[in-house]
Amino acid sequence: MGAGLAGAVAGTWLPRRVRPLGAGVGTAVSGAAGAVAGVAAVAGHPWSAWLPDVLPLAGARLTVDALGGLFIAVTGVVGVCAGVYGIAYCRPHRSHALDGRAVQAVTPLFLAAMLLVPAAASVSTFLLAWELMAVGSLVLVLAEHRHRASVREAGLWYAVMTQLGFVVLLGGLAGFAAAAHGESFARLREAGGALSPGVRAAVFAAVFAGCASKAGVVPLHVWLPRAHPEAPAHVSALMSAAMVNLGVYGIVRVGFDLLGGGPAWWWLMVLAAGAGSALYGILQATVATDLKRLLAYSTCENMGLVLIGVGAAGLLGHAGARTLAALAMTAALLHLVNHSAFKTVLFLAAGSVVRAAGTGDLDALGGLRSRMPVTTVLFGLGALGASALPLGNGFVSEWLLLQGLVKALGSGGTAVAVTMPVAVAVVALTAGLAVATFVKAFGVGFLARARSVKAERAEESPPAMLAGTALAAAACVVLALGPVAVLPGIAGAVRVMLPGPDAVTGPVTLRLHGVASTLSPLWIAVALVVVLAVLRMTVTRRARRRARLWDCGMGPLSPRMEYTATSFAEPLQRVFDNVLAPETDLRVTPLEESSYLVESVTYRARLGDRIEHRLYRPVIAAAGWFGDVARGLGNGSVHRYLGYGFCAFTGVLIVLAVTR
């Protein structure tokens, strides 16, 4: 917290030229301190504090156990990468200027607020940290509101969604505290199991809705693909790789720890929300052409996969299959850690691309492999992890998740038998679509020919930006080859929610207890390296001949003859046409002399967010109509206003008389 405050002071008072350096160092140091504190907690050294003078009446209570420590450690590591990256990213570059006092001061405070959320040990402390996190992220999303109208629109959507989520979360936790006659988490934990089923269900439903909105879970995701393309790159990394995790934290902390688990329908709801978010998110990412928008929808997909694991763990725990429940929760938390690593790489690399080429439109990019070789390699590592292919860090966690879901088919009752095959199919389908999505992003954006002048003139990023991205890429490599390094910490977090033996262990090979399955990512990597070395020494020793590629006799290939991101995704768009519901417009303009001769043909296709169009647009229209009608009620008459007050007061008295 001290480093965050120091970074905020540096971002406010230092001269403009060195302001990004001071704020970036403060952010990185704050993240490093959080990472150390989180690692210490998961290693078996929890700590707590009570600060009676910070908040009126209740004071501030802080406690970091293994579960909170895991989220603090992940948030801290992401903060280190974003802080180092922001030192160079926020310096003036052409029309890109983010070195203002507001951005530089709020960035370290935003990180500090995120570090406080998992450390909160009372309702008031948790809600205060949550709101500080929401307000800080909103200010950062609006960083460039003077330059683009789309930033203001994205900020409005984000403000409405985050505040609605906060209101629902406030209602749920306040009701929980009232029913438990205390607001400390220790008191909630004691009273959680003794509350009536109706109160417990209402609390969990409210907390789930509020936290799912923050996690970007469909259909509460509409702010996410709008805010990420407009936010600065390092802010997008903090939001997508750290902030959304805290939505999952709120769900598991309340659902498993404070309420002590619940009936099967709770976890069926969580699992269904996760499956819908995973499928819808990856479908939208598959057809997206803006790089940062694609990554935003990928976040919806990965948070959906995490919630599938959380829902399966709750369902299996309710059915009595404790080992499989621990395995599903371990897979969910490991995927959360992996997602934070590769999404940090991807957003920071995407920010480098936008900074260098002036656009994130994949249809206008290409040729970056030769212009930005280091960024290309780093983005490729992140894309490998997001694709869940072997040697990528996302592969191990999705393999663990599939193992838990498949082995659960014979455990529990009808609900488990029906939902687990569906969950397996969803995970498998999203994995395949993720491969197509990131092959498109990497192949079209980096390996293809440049399709614009700005892409041809792109330059490699400054060393600080590359260093921040490389730190996250190194974490991806460690998690891909040695996931056992983080399993003890994840096991400690799982034991907070599901007491029992560890579900996954092993110094090199992952061994699943109670399940006859093992996996060694390190040995897989060694085997692939050996095979590639043998092929290199044998097959490629033949003499090479240079020849021009076959071009159908039309001359050298041009950028107009290659696949764009739109054309690459078009076959998949046709397959899922009913889900995506693209809007097409075909206009044929004939010549004035003859209607049989065509002057021009114009074809436009737009792929919007169908949920936003079908669900949110009618609500917005209804709210606008109600506002127009309600405007007539305020005509300035004091007598009418007194009448409104009298009717409202009388109505309240009648309700109280009837209900009591």
N, C-alpha and C positions, 0 to 999 in steps of 0.2 A: 504494500500500500504506500509506503514511504517513497519508493522509487517511482511509482505512478504519479504521486503528487509532485515530486521533483521534476519529472518529465513534463507535467502540465505547466509548471512554473517556467521551465525552460522554453516550452512552446509558446508561452505568452510574452515573456519579457526579453528574450534574446533577440539580437538583430535578425532581420529577415534572411540574411545570407546563411547564417548558421543555425537558424531555428529548426530546420528538419533534423540536423545532427543531434541537437539536444533532446528533442522529443523522441527521436528514434532510439537513442541510447537509453533514455528513461523507459521507453516501452520494452526494449529488449531486456534491460536489467530487471524490470518488474516481472516479465515473463520468466526469466531465469530463476528468480526468487520463488515464484509460484511453482515452477517445476520441481525445485529442490524440496519445498514444503510438501508437495503432493507425493513425491517419491518417498519421502520419509514416512508419510502416513501409511502408504500401502506397504511399506517395509515393516510395519508393526510399531510405529512411534506416533500414535495419534496425539492431538493436543486440543485444548479448549480454552476459551477465555470469556469472561463476562465483563462488559464495559457499561456500567450503570449510567454513566453521564452522557452517552452518545445519543440515545433516544429517550424521549420523555416517558415516564411511567414504567415501561418495561425494560429499558436498556437494550443493549445489543449483545446477543449471545452468539458465540462462534465455537464450532466444534468440527474438527476434520478427522473423519475416520477413513477406513480403507476405501469405501465407496466414493466419498467426496474427494479424497486424495487422488483417485484415478482421474476424475474429471478436472481437478485443479492442475495435475501434471500435464495432461493433454493440452489444456488451455494455455498453460505457461509456455510449452514448446512452440505452439503456433504463434504465440505472442513474440517469442524471440525471433522467429523467422520473419514475421511481419515487421517488427521493429527495425531489423537490419535492412530489410528491403526498402522500407519507407525513407531511410536516410537519403538515398539517391532518387527514389521515385518522386518524392515531393519537391525536389528542386525544380525551378522553372525550366521547361523544355518546350520550345516553340509556343503553342497556345495552351499548353498543359501546365497550370500553376496551382499547386495545392499547399503552398507554404504559408497560408494565412494563419492567423492566430487561432481561430476557432478549430480548424482541423488539427493543428499541431497540439493544442492543449487538450482536446477531447479524446484523442486517440489513446494516450496512456491511461486516462480516467476510464474509458470504455473497457480496456483490458482489466483494470483493477476491479471494476464492478463485476465483470465475468468471473474473476477469481473469488469474489466474495460470495457469489450465489451458492456454490457447493459447500462453503464454509459456514453458512448461516445455520443456526440451531434453534431459531424461533420463528414464528410466523411473521412478526413485524420486521425482523432483520432480513428474512428471505424476501419479502415483498419490497422492501426498500432497495435491496441490491438488484432485484429483478427490474424495478422501474428505472433505476439509474442506468442499468444496462440497455434498456429499451430507448431511453431518451438519448443516451450517448450514441447509440447506433443510428438513430434517426438524424441527429445532427451531422454525422459523417456521411450518411447517404445523400444528404442535401448539400454536400460540399461544393458542387459545381452548379448550383441552381441558377446562377446568373448567366450561365453560358448556354444551357439547353432547357427548353420547356419540359422535355420528357423527364428531367430530374425532378422537377416540381410535382409532376403527376405521380411518379414513383414514390416520392416522399409522402404524398397524401395517402396513397394506398397503404403504405407501410404504417403510417401513423394510425390510421383507422383500425387496421387489423391488429396491430400490437396492443393498442389501448382496449379494444374489445376483448382480446385475450386476457389482458391484465384484469379487467373488470370481472370476467368469469372466474379467473384464478383467485382473485380477492374474495369473491363470494364463497367459493368452495373452502378455502383455508380459514376464512373468518367463521363460517359455520362449523367447521371442524373444531376450531379453538373454543367456540361457545359451547358445543356439545361436550367437549372434554374438560371444560372449566379450567383452562390454562392454555398458554400459547407456546410454551417451550416444546421442542421436539420430544424431549424425554417424557413430558406429560402426555403428549399426543400418542406416543408409542404405548404408554401404559393403558390409555383409555380406548385406543383404536379397536381392539378386539371386542370390547364390551358394548359398543354402540349398537343401536338398532340397525337391522339390515337396510332400512330405507335411508337413514342418515349416511351410513357407509357408502351406499350406492350413489347418493347425491354428491357426496364429497369427491368420490373417485371420478364420476362423470365430469364434474366441473373442472377438476384438476387436469384430467386428460384433455378436455377441450382447450383449456388455456395453454397448456404446455405443447399440445400438438400444433397449435397455431405458431408458436415460436419455433418449432422443429420443421416447419414447412411441409406438414403432412397434408396430402390431398383430402378434402377440398379446401382446406384452410391455407393453401400454399400461394394464393394469387399475388401476394406481395413479393415473393421470392424471385420469380423471373423478371419482375419489373425493377426491383431494387438493385440486384447484382450487376446488370449491365451498366447502371448509372453510377454506382459507388466506386471510389478509388480501389485499385487492385488489392492493396494490402488490407483495406477494410473489408472487401469481399471475402478475402481469405479468413479474416477473423470471424466474420459472420457465418460463413458456410462451413468452416472447419472447426469452430469452437462454440459460437453462440447457439447454433441449432442443437448441439449436443446437450445443452442445458435443458432443452425441452424434454429430451429423453430422461435426463437426470430427475426432473420433477416427477415424471410418471413413475419411475421405479422407486424413488425415495418414498413417495406417498403410498403407492400401491403395494409394494412389498414390505417396506420397513415400518412405516408409521401405521398403516392399516393392517399389516400382517397377512397380506394376501386376501383373496376374495373369491366369489363364486365364479363358475366357468364362463358366464356370459361377459364378465369384465374382460377377460383375456381373449375371448372370441371377438369382442369389439376391437381390441387393440390389434389382434392379428389381421382382421378384415381391413382395418384402416391401413395397416402396413402393406398388405398385399395390393390394395388399390393404389396406394401412393407409389409403390415400386413399379407397377405396370404402367400407370399413367405417366409417371415422371420419365421413365426411359423411352416411352413412345414419343413424348414431346421432344426429348433430347435427340432422338433419332432424326427427326425432321427439321430441327432448328438449324438455322444458318448463321446466327450470331454466336460467336465463340463463348462469351460469358453467359448468354442466355442458355446455351447448351449445358454449360457446367452447373447453372442454377437448377435446371430440371434434373440433372444427374444427382444433385443433392436430395431432391425429393425422392428419387429412386433409392438411394442408399439409406436415407432415414427410414424409408419403408422396409428395407431389408432388416434394419436393426429392430424395428417394431415387430416384425414377424418373429424374430428370435425372442423378444420380450414376451409377446403374446403366447408363443409356444411354451416358454418356460413357466408362465403363470398357469396355463392350462394343464401341463404335465405335473406341476407341483400340486394342483388341486386334485389331480387323479391319483396322486401318491407315488408317481415315478420320479423320485427326488434326484437320482443320478442323471436321468435324461433332462430333467428341468435345469440342473446345473450346467449340463453340456450346452443346452440351447442358450442360456444366459451368457455363458462364456463366449460362445460364438458371436452373440449380439454385441457384447462389449468389445471383443477383439475387432469386429468389423467397424465399430465406432472409432476405435483407435486408428485402424488402417485408413478409414475414410478421411479422418483428419489429416493424416500424412499426405496421401496422394491428392486430396483436394487443395491443400495448401500449395503444393507444387503447381497444380494446374492453374489455379487462379493467379498466382504470382507470374507464371510464364505467360498466361494470357494478357496480363497487364503489361508485360514487356512487349508483347506483339502489338497491342493497341498503341502503346507509346511510340513504337518504332515505325509502324505502318500507318498510323492514323485511323485505323478501323479494325473492328473485330468481325467483319462480315467475311465468312469463309469463301463466299463466291468471288470476293475481290482480293483474296490473299494468294498464297502460293510462293514458291521460290525462296522460302525463309531458311531452308536447310543450308544454303551457301551464304546467305547474308547474316544469319543468326545461328551459327552452328551449336554454341553452348546451350542456348535457349531451346533449340530443337531437341537435343539429347535429353535435357531436363524434362521437357514436356512429354517426350516419349516414355520416360520412366514413370511419370504420373499416369499417362494413358494406359500403360501396361498394368499398373495397379488397379485402375478403374475398370479395366476390361475383365478382371478376375481370371487372367490366364496364368499358367505356371511361370514362376519367377517374378510375378507381380505380387505385391503384398495383399491385394484383395483376394487372391486365390485361396489362401489358407483359411481365412475367416468364412468365406462362402462354402468351402469344402466342409468345415466344421458344422456350419448351419445345416447343410444338406444331410450330413451324417446324423445329426440330432433329429431332424424331421423324418428321415427314412426309418431310423431305428424306433421311432415313436409309434409307428403304424400299429404295432401289436400291443401298445400300452394304453390303459385307460378305457373309457367307454365309447359311446357312439360319436360324441363330439370330436374326440381325438381321431377316431377312425375315418371320419368324413373330412375333417379340415386338413389333416397332415398331407394327404396326396395332393390336395389343391395347393397347399403351400409349397410343396416340392415343385409342382409344375410352374408356379409363379417365379420361384427363384431360378429355375432352369431357363425359363423364357427371358427373364430380365438379364441373365448372364449373356445369352446369345445376342440380344439386342444391344447390350452394352459394348460387345465386341464390334458390332457394326457401327455404332455411334462413334467410337474413338478411332476406328480405322478411318472413318470419314474425316474426323477432326484433324488427325495427324497427317493422313495421306493428302487430303485436299489442301489443308492449310499450310503444310510445311514442305512436303515432298514434291508437289505438283509444280508446274511452271507458274511464274508470277502472272497475275491477271490484272494488275493495276500498276501505275507508275510509282505510287507510294510503296507498294510491296517490293518493287525492284530496287528502290533506294533505301530500304530498311537497314538500320545499323544495329549492331549488337548492343546489349544493355550495359550500363556502367557496372563496375565490379561489385558494388554493394548490393545491387539488385540481384546479380548472379549469385552472390554469396548467400543471401537470404533464401533464394530458391534452392540452392545446392544443399543447404542445411536440411530442408524438408525432404529433398530427394535422398539424402543419406539416411534419414529416418525410414524412408520407404524401403531402401535396400536392406537395412537391418531387420525390419519387420518381415520382409519377404524371405530372407535366408535364415533368420534366427528368431522366429516368433516366440520361442520358449523363453526369451529374455524378458518378455512382458507378462507371461502367463502367471507367475507367482503373484504379481500385483493384481491382475484381473481375478485370480482365484480368491484373493482376500476380499475384493469388492463383492464377488458373488456370495461369499459366506455371510456378508452382512444381510443379504436378502434371503438366501436359501442356505441355512446352516447345514453342513455336512461335509463329506470328503471332497477333495478336488476332483473335477471331472476329467481334466486333461493335464498330463505331466510329461516329463521326459527332457533330458539334457540336450539332445539333438533331434531325436525322433519324437513326434507327438503321439502319445499313447492315450487312448480313450478308455477310461475305466468303465466297466460294465458294457462296453461295446467292442467287438472284435475288429478294430480298425486302427491303423497306424499310418503316419505320414512323416516324411523327412524332407522338408524343402531344401535343406542344404545338400543332401545327397542327390536330389533331383537336379539341382544346379550343377553339381560336379559332373553328373552323367551327361548333361547337355553340353557342357564345355568340352568333355572328352570326345563326344561324338563330333562336334564341330571341328575340333582340332584334327581328328582323323580324316574327316572329309576335306579339310583344307590341305592336308599333306598328300592326299591321294588323288582326289578328283580334280582339284584346281592346278595340278602340276602340268596339265596338258597345255599345249601352246595356245595362246589366245590370238584371236583375230578381231580386229575392229571392223564393223560394218554398220551402215546406216540402217535404222529400223525400217521395216516395210511400211510404206505410206500410201499404198494403193495408187501410186503414180501421181499423187497430187502435190508432191514437193514436201519440204520440211513441215513437221507438225507445228501448229500454233496453239497458244493458250485457248482459243475458241473451240479447238477440237478435242479438248480433254473434259473429263468429268468435273462438274461443279458439285458443291455440297447438295444443292437442290436435286440435280439429276441422279446423284448417288443414292439419295434416300427415296427417290420416286417409287421404285418397286415395293419397298416396305410401306410407303404411304398408301399404295393401292391395296395392299393386303389388309391394312387396318383402317380402311377408308371410313367405315361406319363409326369408328371410335373417334378419329381425328376430325371428321366432317370438314374437309377443306372447302373454302369458298373460291369459286372460279368465275371468271368473267371473260367471255370471248366476244370481241367486237370486230366485225368485218366491214370495212369502208369501201364501197364500190367507186369506180370512176364516175364523174359527172356525165361523160359521154355515153356510157353503157353500164347497166347494172350487172352485166355478165362479167365484166372485167374488174378485178380487185385492185384497189390502190394500196391498201394496207390491211394487215391482220394484227390485232392487238390481243394478247392473251395475258391475263393476270391471275395469279393464284395466291391465296392468302391462307395461312394456317394459324388460326388464332387458338386461344385456349377455350375449348368447348365448355368446360365447367364455369369459367368466368362468364361466358356468353349466356349460358342457360340458367345459371344460379344467381350470379351477382348482378347482372344487368337489370333483371326484373325488380330485384330488391332496391337497387339504386333509383330506378324509375318510380317505384312506389314511394320511396322516401322523398323524392322531389315533388311528387304530386301532393303528399301530405304536407310538405313545407309550404307549397303554394296555398293550400286550403287553410292551413293554420295561420298564415299571414293575415288573413281576414279577421281572425279573432282579436288581434291586437290593434284596435282602432283608436287607442288613446283615451277611452272613456274610463274614468276612475270607478264609476258605478258598476260598469261591466266587470272590471277586475275584482271589485269587492264581491260581486256575485259569483265569480269563478271560485274565489277563496271559500265563500260560504258553502257552495255545493261540494267542493272537495272535502272540507272539514266534516260536513254532514255525512258524506259517503264513508269516510273513515270511521266515524262513530257507529254507523249502521253495521259495517263489517265487523267491528270489534264486539258489538252487542250480539250479533248472530253467531260468531265463532266462539265466544266465551260464555 
